[in-house]
Amino acid sequence: MKKVLIITYYWPPSGGGGVQRWLKFAKYLPEFNWEPIIFTPENPDFDNKDETLLKDVSQELEVLKLPIWEPYHLFAKVNKGKKMKQGVVNDQGSQSLMTKLALFVRGNFFIPDPRRFWVKPASDFLVRFIHDNDIEAIVTTGPPHSMHLIGLNLKKRTGIKWLADFRDPWSKWDMLDNFSLTSIARWRHKRLEKKVLTKADQIVTVSETWAGELNSIVDRGYKVITNGFDESDFENKPRKQSETFVISHFGLINHFRNPANFWKAVKQLAVQPELASRIKVQLYGTIDQSIIDFIKSDEILKPLVEFKKPVSHEEVLKAYSESDLLLLLLNDSKNAKGHIPGKLFEYMASQRPILALGPEEGDSAQIINQTNTGNVYHWDNLEGIKGQLEKYLKGEVELLVDQAQLIKYSRKSTTSDLAQLLDKIGENN
């Protein structure tokens, strides 16, 4: 069996969608004659923890860990012990002067990201490991894009075959706008990105739109391997019959994703007595405080919306089956067309209808329409959102999922695509 070294910052017990892509690839790669070896930080600084994901880590899987130094604790020292969290980046309206300064420093001095201090020690360690263990290929997955700089070093020092996986854009990532980047900082991001796009043997990303954006930077062949769902996670049991119609959303809701017209639609439908008593909206995850305050101050929305704390992946799977409609919110930003949230695939696999708000011509919309798993409306389309929501509430929509299209997004199927790419770059010696 051929060995592939996977360099990833996120690994269980880290939670969230970012960790699951390579956790599931590692789970299924041995079925395709590739033995994965994971290299990850020993002491990463992450916000979400999910011990339930450890069940997918095989006892036979070799996981290498090396200590990492990150500057986040320095911010906490000068900010009254408060850590800088991802959500704070998005909540610009409530940022303190210290937070704005910290974001400026993060964006302009820690390029490409604060994990850059791990690049040299990780590279030095892995040069020896690759030589001593007959590694045939390496994979780097970002963000954080510092992982790609490790791949760049290893390619230069060992000549190893290298696949770079872009789960999000780099220089064209909309979140960079929150860091008040100087022109010099943007140039440095673009220069490093271009080196990675030029030197890697294969570049993979998660959507066709983002593949096109990467191609506009360096013209070469890019491969798209979307995220997916693990069939073993799902037992599609019908939801127990109830008069309550449960609409659920999972994950972060910030100013990029605040569904203003969804709230308006819910309020307009709630004035109908026969519907008001049935509507229940459940929000699982991190919610921007301004959005919480808005909902709690609204007499109509307040009794209809329930805020749930972030839960484990196992609990999320259970919540899918207990929902009547799953809400998918895409960022209202310049990267929205190519954004395909990892949870979309689990939404589809749950066989619960999806109501998505975002670009109607985007990659997520194409997948939802292709699999017949729900409906997509532009953020501004109040009448469309309201009309579709009313049909669901009145039981006028029957979900007829295209199973043949759906199975293409199983984790085993996407891992097969990955293995073929690894085989191909291995042949090009």
C-alpha positions as CSV (number, residue, x, y, z in Angstrom):
1,M,0.0,0.0,0.0
2,K,1.3,3.4,-1.0
3,K,1.8,6.0,1.8
4,V,0.5,9.6,1.6
5,L,1.4,12.2,4.3
6,I,-1.5,14.6,5.0
7,I,-0.5,17.9,6.6
8,T,-3.5,19.5,8.3
9,Y,-4.0,22.0,11.1
10,Y,-7.5,20.7,11.9
11,W,-7.8,17.2,13.3
12,P,-10.1,15.7,16.0
13,P,-10.9,16.6,18.7
14,S,-11.1,19.9,16.8
15,G,-14.7,20.3,15.7
16,G,-16.4,22.1,12.8
17,G,-16.8,21.4,9.1
18,G,-13.1,22.0,8.2
19,V,-11.8,19.0,10.0
20,Q,-14.2,16.5,8.5
21,R,-13.0,16.7,4.9
22,W,-9.7,15.0,5.6
23,L,-10.9,13.0,8.5
24,K,-13.2,11.2,6.1
25,F,-10.6,11.0,3.3
26,A,-8.3,9.3,5.7
27,K,-11.1,6.9,6.7
28,Y,-11.6,5.7,3.2
29,L,-8.2,6.0,1.5
30,P,-7.0,2.5,2.5
31,E,-9.9,1.1,0.4
32,F,-8.1,2.6,-2.6
33,N,-4.6,1.3,-1.8
34,W,-3.3,4.5,-0.1
35,E,-2.2,4.5,3.6
36,P,-2.7,7.9,5.1
37,I,-0.4,9.3,7.7
38,I,-1.6,12.5,9.5
39,F,0.7,15.3,10.5
40,T,-1.0,17.9,12.8
41,P,-0.1,20.3,15.6
42,E,0.1,18.9,19.1
43,N,-1.4,21.9,20.8
44,P,-3.5,23.8,18.2
45,D,-5.6,26.8,19.2
46,F,-9.1,26.1,18.0
47,D,-12.5,27.3,19.2
48,N,-14.7,24.2,18.6
49,K,-14.1,20.8,20.2
50,D,-15.9,17.6,19.3
51,E,-14.8,14.4,20.9
52,T,-17.4,12.4,18.9
53,L,-15.3,12.8,15.7
54,L,-12.6,10.6,17.2
55,K,-14.8,7.6,16.4
56,D,-13.7,7.9,12.7
57,V,-10.0,7.9,13.6
58,S,-8.9,4.3,13.0
59,Q,-6.6,2.7,15.6
60,E,-4.3,1.7,12.7
61,L,-4.0,5.3,11.5
62,E,-0.6,6.9,12.3
63,V,-1.0,10.5,13.6
64,L,2.2,12.5,14.0
65,K,2.1,15.6,16.2
66,L,4.5,18.4,16.6
67,P,4.2,21.4,19.0
68,I,3.1,24.7,17.5
69,W,3.5,28.3,18.8
70,E,0.7,30.7,18.0
71,P,0.4,34.4,18.9
72,Y,-3.2,34.3,20.0
73,H,-2.3,34.3,23.7
74,L,-0.5,37.6,23.2
75,F,-3.8,39.2,22.1
76,A,-5.5,37.7,25.2
77,K,-2.9,39.3,27.5
78,V,-3.6,42.8,26.2
79,N,-7.4,42.3,25.8
80,K,-8.3,41.4,29.4
81,G,-8.0,37.7,28.8
82,K,-10.4,37.5,25.9
83,K,-9.2,35.3,23.0
84,M,-9.6,36.4,19.4
85,K,-12.3,34.2,17.9
86,Q,-13.3,33.8,14.3
87,G,-16.7,35.3,14.9
88,V,-15.2,38.5,16.2
89,V,-13.6,39.1,12.8
90,N,-17.1,39.3,11.3
91,D,-18.7,41.4,14.0
92,Q,-17.2,44.7,12.9
93,G,-19.9,46.9,14.5
94,S,-19.0,45.8,18.0
95,Q,-15.2,45.6,17.6
96,S,-13.2,47.5,20.2
97,L,-10.2,49.6,19.2
98,M,-7.9,46.8,20.6
99,T,-9.7,44.2,18.4
100,K,-9.4,46.3,15.3
101,L,-5.7,46.8,16.0
102,A,-5.2,43.0,16.6
103,L,-7.0,42.2,13.3
104,F,-4.8,44.7,11.5
105,V,-1.7,43.1,12.9
106,R,-3.0,39.6,12.1
107,G,-3.6,40.6,8.5
108,N,-0.5,42.6,7.8
109,F,2.2,40.9,9.8
110,F,1.2,37.3,10.1
111,I,1.2,36.3,6.4
112,P,-0.5,34.2,5.3
113,D,-1.9,33.5,8.9
114,P,-0.7,33.2,12.5
115,R,0.3,29.5,12.0
116,R,3.3,30.6,9.9
117,F,5.6,30.1,12.9
118,W,5.1,26.3,12.5
119,V,6.3,26.2,8.9
120,K,10.1,25.9,9.6
121,P,10.0,23.4,12.5
122,A,7.4,21.3,10.7
123,S,9.4,21.3,7.4
124,D,12.6,20.3,9.2
125,F,10.9,17.4,11.0
126,L,9.1,16.1,7.9
127,V,12.1,16.2,5.6
128,R,13.6,13.4,7.8
129,F,10.3,11.6,8.2
130,I,9.7,11.5,4.4
131,H,13.1,10.1,3.7
132,D,12.9,7.4,6.4
133,N,9.4,6.2,5.7
134,D,9.1,5.9,1.9
135,I,6.4,8.5,1.6
136,E,5.2,8.7,-2.0
137,A,3.1,11.9,-1.9
138,I,2.1,14.7,0.5
139,V,-1.1,16.6,0.8
140,T,-1.5,20.1,2.3
141,T,-4.9,21.5,3.1
142,G,-5.7,25.1,3.8
143,P,-6.8,27.3,5.4
144,P,-4.7,27.9,7.3
145,H,-2.6,28.4,4.1
146,S,0.6,28.2,6.1
147,M,0.1,24.4,5.6
148,H,0.8,25.0,1.9
149,L,4.1,26.8,2.7
150,I,5.2,23.6,4.5
151,G,4.4,21.7,1.2
152,L,6.3,24.3,-0.7
153,N,9.4,23.7,1.5
154,L,9.1,20.0,1.3
155,K,8.7,20.1,-2.5
156,K,11.9,22.1,-2.8
157,R,13.9,20.0,-0.3
158,T,12.8,16.5,-1.2
159,G,11.1,16.7,-4.7
160,I,8.1,14.8,-3.2
161,K,4.9,14.6,-5.2
162,W,2.5,17.3,-3.7
163,L,-1.2,17.8,-3.8
164,A,-2.4,21.1,-2.4
165,D,-6.1,21.3,-1.3
166,F,-7.8,24.7,-1.2
167,R,-10.9,24.4,1.0
168,D,-11.3,28.2,0.7
169,P,-9.8,30.9,-1.5
170,W,-6.5,32.6,-0.5
171,S,-5.8,36.0,-2.0
172,K,-9.4,36.3,-3.1
173,W,-10.9,35.2,0.2
174,D,-13.6,37.7,1.2
175,M,-12.5,37.6,4.9
176,L,-9.2,39.3,4.1
177,D,-11.2,42.5,3.7
178,N,-11.7,42.5,7.5
179,F,-8.0,42.8,8.2
180,S,-7.4,46.3,6.6
181,L,-4.6,44.9,4.4
182,T,-2.0,47.3,3.1
183,S,-1.1,47.0,-0.6
184,I,2.2,45.4,0.4
185,A,0.4,42.8,2.5
186,R,-1.9,41.9,-0.4
187,W,1.1,41.6,-2.7
188,R,2.8,39.2,-0.2
189,H,-0.3,37.0,-0.1
190,K,-0.5,36.9,-3.9
191,R,3.2,36.2,-4.2
192,L,3.1,33.2,-1.8
193,E,-0.2,31.9,-3.3
194,K,1.3,32.0,-6.9
195,K,4.3,30.0,-5.7
196,V,2.1,27.3,-4.3
197,L,-0.2,27.2,-7.4
198,T,2.9,27.0,-9.6
199,K,5.0,24.4,-7.7
200,A,2.4,21.9,-6.5
201,D,1.9,18.8,-8.7
202,Q,-1.8,19.0,-8.4
203,I,-4.2,21.6,-7.0
204,V,-7.6,20.6,-5.7
205,T,-10.5,22.9,-4.6
206,V,-14.1,22.4,-3.6
207,S,-16.1,24.2,-6.3
208,E,-16.0,25.0,-10.0
209,T,-16.2,28.7,-9.4
210,W,-13.2,28.7,-7.1
211,A,-11.3,26.5,-9.6
212,G,-11.9,29.2,-12.2
213,E,-10.7,32.0,-9.8
214,L,-7.5,30.0,-9.1
215,N,-7.0,29.5,-12.9
216,S,-7.2,33.3,-13.3
217,I,-4.1,33.5,-11.1
218,V,-2.1,30.7,-12.6
219,D,-3.4,29.0,-15.7
220,R,-3.1,25.3,-15.2
221,G,-5.3,22.2,-14.7
222,Y,-7.3,22.3,-11.5
223,K,-9.5,19.5,-10.1
224,V,-12.7,19.9,-8.1
225,I,-13.5,17.4,-5.3
226,T,-16.4,18.7,-3.3
227,N,-17.0,17.9,0.3
228,G,-19.6,15.1,0.9
229,F,-21.5,13.0,3.4
230,D,-20.6,9.7,5.0
231,E,-23.3,7.2,4.4
232,S,-22.5,5.4,7.6
233,D,-23.6,8.6,9.5
234,F,-27.2,8.4,8.3
235,E,-30.2,6.4,9.2
236,N,-33.0,8.1,7.4
237,K,-35.7,7.5,9.9
238,P,-38.9,9.5,9.4
239,R,-39.4,12.4,11.9
240,K,-42.0,11.7,14.5
241,Q,-45.3,13.3,13.5
242,S,-45.9,16.6,15.3
243,E,-48.0,19.7,14.8
244,T,-44.8,21.8,15.1
245,F,-42.9,22.6,11.9
246,V,-39.2,22.7,12.9
247,I,-36.8,24.8,10.8
248,S,-33.2,24.3,11.8
249,H,-29.9,26.0,11.0
250,F,-26.5,24.8,12.0
251,G,-23.3,26.8,12.3
252,L,-22.3,30.5,12.4
253,I,-24.7,33.3,11.6
254,N,-23.0,36.7,11.3
255,H,-23.5,39.9,9.4
256,F,-22.5,38.1,6.2
257,R,-25.2,35.5,6.7
258,N,-28.0,37.4,8.5
259,P,-31.1,36.3,6.6
260,A,-33.1,39.5,6.9
261,N,-35.8,38.5,4.4
262,F,-36.2,35.1,6.0
263,W,-37.0,36.8,9.3
264,K,-39.5,39.1,7.4
265,A,-41.1,36.0,5.7
266,V,-41.5,34.2,9.1
267,K,-43.1,37.3,10.6
268,Q,-45.5,37.7,7.7
269,L,-46.5,34.1,7.9
270,A,-46.8,34.1,11.7
271,V,-49.7,36.5,11.5
272,Q,-51.8,33.7,10.0
273,P,-53.3,32.0,13.1
274,E,-53.2,28.5,11.6
275,L,-49.4,28.9,10.9
276,A,-48.2,30.9,13.9
277,S,-48.6,28.0,16.4
278,R,-46.7,25.6,14.1
279,I,-43.5,27.6,13.4
280,K,-40.4,26.8,15.4
281,V,-36.9,28.0,14.3
282,Q,-33.9,26.4,15.9
283,L,-30.5,28.0,15.5
284,Y,-27.6,25.8,16.5
285,G,-24.1,27.3,16.8
286,T,-22.5,30.7,17.2
287,I,-24.8,33.7,16.5
288,D,-23.7,37.3,16.2
289,Q,-24.9,39.1,19.3
290,S,-26.5,41.9,17.3
291,I,-28.7,39.2,15.6
292,I,-29.7,37.7,18.9
293,D,-30.6,41.1,20.2
294,F,-32.7,41.8,17.1
295,I,-34.7,38.6,17.5
296,K,-35.2,38.9,21.2
297,S,-36.5,42.5,20.8
298,D,-39.1,41.4,18.2
299,E,-42.4,40.4,19.7
300,I,-43.3,38.1,16.8
301,L,-39.9,36.4,16.4
302,K,-38.9,36.0,20.0
303,P,-41.3,33.2,20.9
304,L,-40.7,31.4,17.6
305,V,-36.9,31.3,17.6
306,E,-34.8,29.0,19.9
307,F,-31.1,29.5,20.3
308,K,-29.1,26.3,20.7
309,K,-25.5,26.1,21.8
310,P,-23.0,24.4,19.5
311,V,-23.4,20.6,19.7
312,S,-21.4,17.6,18.7
313,H,-21.5,16.1,15.2
314,E,-23.5,13.1,16.6
315,E,-26.1,15.5,18.1
316,V,-26.2,17.4,14.8
317,L,-27.1,14.3,12.9
318,K,-29.9,13.6,15.3
319,A,-31.2,17.1,15.0
320,Y,-31.3,16.8,11.2
321,S,-33.8,13.9,11.6
322,E,-35.9,15.9,14.0
323,S,-36.2,18.8,11.6
324,D,-38.8,19.5,8.9
325,L,-36.8,22.0,6.9
326,L,-33.1,22.8,6.9
327,L,-32.0,26.4,6.4
328,L,-28.8,27.0,4.4
329,L,-27.3,30.5,4.6
330,L,-24.5,31.5,2.1
331,N,-22.4,34.5,2.8
332,D,-23.7,37.6,1.1
333,S,-20.2,38.4,-0.2
334,K,-18.1,38.3,-3.3
335,N,-17.1,34.6,-2.7
336,A,-20.7,33.4,-2.4
337,K,-21.1,32.0,-5.8
338,G,-18.4,29.4,-5.2
339,H,-19.2,28.7,-1.6
340,I,-20.5,25.2,-1.0
341,P,-20.8,24.7,2.8
342,G,-19.8,21.2,4.0
343,K,-23.1,20.9,5.8
344,L,-25.0,21.1,2.5
345,F,-24.0,17.5,1.7
346,E,-25.2,16.3,5.1
347,Y,-28.4,18.3,4.7
348,M,-29.0,16.4,1.4
349,A,-28.2,13.0,2.9
350,S,-30.6,13.6,5.7
351,Q,-33.4,13.6,3.1
352,R,-34.9,16.7,4.7
353,P,-35.8,19.6,2.3
354,I,-33.4,22.5,2.1
355,L,-34.2,26.2,1.9
356,A,-31.1,28.0,0.8
357,L,-30.5,31.7,0.6
358,G,-27.7,32.8,-1.8
359,P,-26.9,33.2,-5.4
360,E,-29.4,31.3,-7.5
361,E,-26.7,30.6,-10.2
362,G,-24.0,29.5,-7.6
363,D,-22.4,26.2,-7.2
364,S,-24.5,25.3,-4.2
365,A,-27.7,26.1,-6.1
366,Q,-26.5,23.8,-9.0
367,I,-26.0,20.9,-6.6
368,I,-29.3,21.4,-4.8
369,N,-31.1,21.6,-8.2
370,Q,-29.2,18.6,-9.6
371,T,-30.1,16.4,-6.6
372,N,-33.6,17.8,-6.2
373,T,-33.1,18.3,-2.5
374,G,-34.6,21.7,-2.0
375,N,-34.9,25.3,-3.2
376,V,-32.6,28.3,-3.6
377,Y,-33.6,31.9,-3.4
378,H,-31.6,35.1,-3.7
379,W,-31.1,36.9,-0.4
380,D,-33.4,39.8,-1.7
381,N,-36.2,37.6,-2.9
382,L,-38.7,38.0,-0.1
383,E,-41.7,36.9,-2.0
384,G,-39.9,33.7,-3.2
385,I,-38.7,32.9,0.3
386,K,-42.1,33.5,1.8
387,G,-44.0,31.6,-0.9
388,Q,-41.8,28.5,-0.6
389,L,-41.8,28.6,3.2
390,E,-45.6,28.7,3.2
391,K,-45.8,25.7,0.8
392,Y,-43.7,23.7,3.2
393,L,-45.7,24.8,6.2
394,K,-48.9,23.7,4.5
395,G,-47.5,20.4,3.3
396,E,-47.7,21.2,-0.3
397,V,-44.2,20.1,-1.3
398,E,-43.1,16.5,-1.7
399,L,-39.3,15.9,-1.7
400,L,-38.3,13.5,-4.5
401,V,-34.5,13.2,-4.1
402,D,-32.5,12.1,-7.2
403,Q,-30.6,9.2,-5.5
404,A,-28.4,8.6,-8.4
405,Q,-27.1,12.2,-8.3
406,L,-26.9,12.2,-4.5
407,I,-24.6,9.2,-4.2
408,K,-21.9,11.0,-6.2
409,Y,-21.3,13.1,-3.1
410,S,-20.8,10.2,-0.7
411,R,-17.4,10.3,1.1
412,K,-16.4,7.0,-0.5
413,S,-17.1,8.4,-4.0
414,T,-15.1,11.6,-3.4
415,T,-12.3,9.6,-1.9
416,S,-12.2,7.5,-5.0
417,D,-11.7,10.7,-7.0
418,L,-8.9,11.7,-4.7
419,A,-7.1,8.4,-4.9
420,Q,-7.2,8.6,-8.7
421,L,-5.4,12.0,-8.5
422,L,-2.8,10.6,-6.1
423,D,-2.2,7.7,-8.5
424,K,-1.9,10.0,-11.4
425,I,0.7,12.3,-9.9
426,G,2.6,9.3,-8.6
427,E,2.8,8.0,-12.2
428,N,4.3,11.3,-13.4
429,N,7.9,10.5,-12.2
